[in-house]
Each structure stands twice: as C-alpha cells, then as structure tokens.
Amino acid sequence: MYFATFEANVAKLYGLSMEEKELTKTAGQYDNIINQCREIFTKKTQDYGTAWRVLRTISIVDQIYIKAQRIRTIQEKGEQKIVDDIKGEFIGIINYSVIGLIQMHLAQDAPEELDVTQASAMYTVHLKAAKELMLNKNHDYGEAWRSMSQESFADLILMKLQRMKQILTNKGQTIISEGIDANYFDMINYGIFALILMDKNL
C-alpha cells in the first residue's frame, strides 16, 4: 500500500497520472519488441528475399498455426527437443501476421520480389497501426493483459486462427464479426504482450 501511494505521488510530481505512466512504460516496451521483430524480418528478407509473396492467406494462417500449436505443446509437456524457443515462435507469429497484412494490401499485379527497403517500410506501416490499436484498447481495458498467462496468449492466438479459417471457408465474408485483418492485428498484439511479459529486462 505504501509503495502504491509513493508511486502515485511520484507520478503526480512529474505531471503524469499512474495510468499515463503505465501507458508510457507499455509503449516503450512495445517498441523494444517491435525493433527485435523488425530486425529478424529484415535480415530474413536480405537472406531469402520476399519468397513469402507466393503464400496465400490460408498458407500464412497454417504457418502461424504451426508455431502457436508448438508453443502450446511445449507449455503442456514442459520440455522441448528442438532448440528454437518459445520466444522465437512468438516472433514468428508476429512476423507472419505482418506478412499476412502486407499480402492483403498489395495489388494483385504487384511483383513477387520486393526490395528490402520497400518490404521494411510496409512492415513499419502495419506495426504502427497495430500499436495504435493496442494503445486504444489499453485506454479502454487498462493493463489487464499484464495479469494474463503465456498459456492464455497461445490459446487466444489459436482461437483467432480457427476464426480466420472459418472466415476463409465463408469466402472472406462476415455478418457481424471483424475480418481477417483485425485478427492479424490481434495476434500481433497478443504475441508482443507475451514477449513483454517473458522479457524480464524490459
């Protein structure tokens, strides 16, 4: 109780409410994770080019599903036999979700091979939109995600993927629900939240 009061007084002294202080902290941690993910995306683009341009939406969904299911399996078994860790799988989920968004917004006649600068710029645009969505939702829900478990983030991502598969079965049409792009954005933010909570140095 004392420390909560002390933090509130410090925040007030420096002109920030506790809510504003938490949002500032979250925004900084969010940017740190984005930078890590972007670096991997850029380096892989340098190595492989934009080979992912051949993937259709269902293929991207399946790639994300494989990663989310592996996270859940490791969580349930409590061990793994392949070196790649859970952190790497969450980064993969984030980057494939961004790839999905890029694919959705590219014209049908866009070239398969994009240069690194162009691909990186597109990546940044979608991550900026994801961050804005996160900040708006945090305003309404507070920092509720900080009390969630890593298992919940994996389950929520798997749920989003099932919804996306159903939307694709319905030829991309929804009656009342959000579309494919909204689900990509949610998975990006779930992945980033999980990584923030995993990284004790943030």
C-alpha atoms as one frame of an Amber mdcrd trajectory, in Angstrom:
protein
   0.000   0.000   0.000   2.843   2.359   0.894   4.652   1.782  -2.386   1.468
   2.238  -4.417   0.926   5.598  -2.694   4.575   6.533  -3.199   4.427   5.754
  -6.950   1.221   7.769  -7.276   2.892  10.737  -5.577   5.959  10.479  -7.826
   3.770  10.302 -10.928   1.803  13.333  -9.744   5.001  15.257  -9.025   6.224
  14.726 -12.570   2.862  15.591 -14.093   1.820  12.059 -15.054  -1.125  10.065
 -13.763  -0.476   6.411 -12.875  -2.443   5.424 -15.976  -0.303   7.668 -18.192
   2.838   6.312 -16.550   1.800   2.718 -17.294   0.886   3.560 -20.885   4.266
   5.238 -21.384   6.009   2.170 -19.991   3.974  -0.142 -22.221   4.644   1.957
 -25.334   8.393   1.780 -24.695   8.339  -1.980 -24.113   6.174  -2.419 -27.206
   8.679  -0.502 -29.342  11.524  -2.608 -27.985   9.792  -5.817 -29.076   8.868
  -4.324 -32.458  12.517  -3.466 -33.076  13.573  -7.040 -32.312  10.928  -8.463
 -34.649  11.718  -5.980 -37.432  15.410  -6.804 -37.256  14.687 -10.508 -37.788
  12.209  -9.737 -40.586  14.746  -7.506 -42.362  17.613  -9.979 -42.049  15.459
 -12.827 -43.368  14.362 -10.622 -46.261  18.035  -9.995 -47.048  18.705 -13.747
 -46.953  15.606 -15.089 -48.711  14.082 -12.111 -50.490  10.279 -11.931 -50.285
   9.711 -15.617 -51.058   6.662 -15.387 -48.764   4.889 -13.499 -51.565   3.820
 -16.868 -53.019   1.819 -17.686 -49.876  -1.945 -17.406 -49.937  -3.871 -16.417
 -46.811  -4.626 -19.995 -45.764  -0.932 -20.865 -46.024   0.020 -17.940 -43.785
  -2.672 -18.984 -41.320  -1.260 -22.522 -41.314   2.290 -21.249 -40.723   1.084
 -19.268 -37.710  -0.940 -22.277 -36.520   2.159 -24.498 -36.536   4.017 -22.002
 -34.371   1.144 -21.433 -31.940   0.494 -25.164 -31.627   4.181 -25.805 -30.898
   4.090 -23.177 -28.136   1.054 -24.882 -26.617   2.649 -28.332 -26.865   5.834
 -27.129 -25.132   3.736 -25.452 -22.439   1.792 -28.650 -21.811   4.767 -31.032
 -21.907   7.111 -28.696 -20.087  10.016 -29.632 -22.336  11.239 -29.392 -25.921
  13.630 -31.346 -28.148  14.244 -28.696 -30.818  16.456 -25.737 -29.899  14.116
 -22.983 -31.165  12.496 -21.472 -28.084   9.012 -20.131 -27.378  10.229 -16.544
 -27.785  11.274 -17.297 -31.361   7.878 -18.812 -32.104   6.033 -15.722 -30.826
   8.293 -13.548 -33.003   7.434 -15.797 -35.944   3.714 -15.381 -35.233   4.112
 -11.603 -35.202   6.133 -11.509 -38.418   3.848 -13.892 -40.313   0.869 -11.805
 -39.196   2.540  -8.706 -40.632   3.277 -10.643 -43.822  -0.420 -11.526 -43.982
  -1.369  -7.859 -43.715   1.155  -6.871 -46.388  -0.230  -9.529 -48.719  -3.791
  -8.299 -48.167  -2.895  -4.718 -49.108  -0.691  -5.392 -52.115  -2.276  -5.126
 -55.543  -2.873  -8.427 -57.336  -0.372  -7.469 -60.016   2.338  -6.434 -57.534
   5.715  -8.106 -58.192   6.600 -11.167 -56.116  10.044  -9.802 -55.322  10.105
  -6.648 -53.212  13.345  -4.962 -52.213  14.353  -4.877 -48.561  13.633  -1.157
 -48.141  10.136  -1.464 -49.594   9.269  -4.559 -47.550  10.609  -2.950 -44.367
   8.558   0.211 -44.989   5.392  -1.864 -45.388   6.263  -3.757 -42.207   6.597
  -0.490 -40.302   3.225   0.825 -41.530   1.353  -2.216 -40.224   3.206  -2.326
 -36.899   2.401   1.355 -36.394  -1.289   0.546 -36.935  -1.032  -2.399 -34.515
   0.497  -0.161 -31.855  -2.230   2.451 -32.287  -4.858  -0.275 -31.864  -3.070
  -1.518 -28.744  -2.978   1.954 -27.192  -6.678   2.497 -27.892  -7.618  -0.853
 -26.355  -5.338  -0.243 -23.384  -7.190   3.016 -22.803 -10.456   1.086 -22.520
  -9.260  -2.089 -20.782  -6.295  -0.784 -18.834  -3.292  -3.073 -18.439  -5.440
  -6.184 -17.991  -3.144  -8.199 -20.285  -0.346  -7.934 -17.715  -2.305 -10.343
 -15.496  -2.704 -12.904 -18.268  -0.675 -16.085 -18.616   1.537 -17.105 -21.523
  -0.834 -20.054 -21.978  -3.764 -17.683 -22.497  -1.958 -15.804 -25.269  -1.231
 -19.078 -27.081  -4.861 -20.170 -26.725  -6.195 -16.811 -27.925  -3.961 -16.944
 -30.996  -5.179 -20.467 -31.780  -8.776 -19.254 -31.383  -8.127 -16.370 -33.788
  -6.710 -18.822 -36.315  -9.822 -21.011 -36.104 -11.947 -17.917 -36.712  -9.818
 -16.968 -39.712 -10.192 -20.433 -41.207 -13.962 -20.153 -40.854 -13.946 -16.718
 -42.484 -11.931 -18.135 -45.383 -14.423 -21.005 -45.675 -17.105 -18.320 -45.935
 -15.218 -16.741 -48.858 -13.941 -13.919 -46.652 -17.420 -12.708 -45.742 -18.616
 -11.966 -42.206 -22.062 -10.958 -40.972 -21.209  -9.202 -37.711 -17.626 -10.135
 -36.928 -14.323  -8.454 -37.719 -12.463  -9.573 -40.820  -9.144 -11.291 -41.489
  -7.073  -8.136 -40.988  -8.450  -7.494 -37.479  -7.448 -10.997 -36.453  -3.910
 -10.454 -37.758  -3.665  -7.272 -35.692  -4.906  -9.044 -32.562  -2.357 -11.848
 -32.990   0.435  -9.294 -33.395  -0.555  -7.658 -30.128  -1.021 -10.952 -28.272
   2.443 -12.008 -29.414   4.003  -8.713 -28.343   2.279  -8.849 -24.948   3.589
 -12.381 -24.401   7.126 -11.288 -25.296   6.969  -8.252 -22.995   5.948 -10.463
 -20.072   8.661 -13.006 -20.934  11.473 -10.450 -21.076  12.465  -9.594 -17.513
  14.900  -6.947 -18.783  12.188  -4.721 -20.298
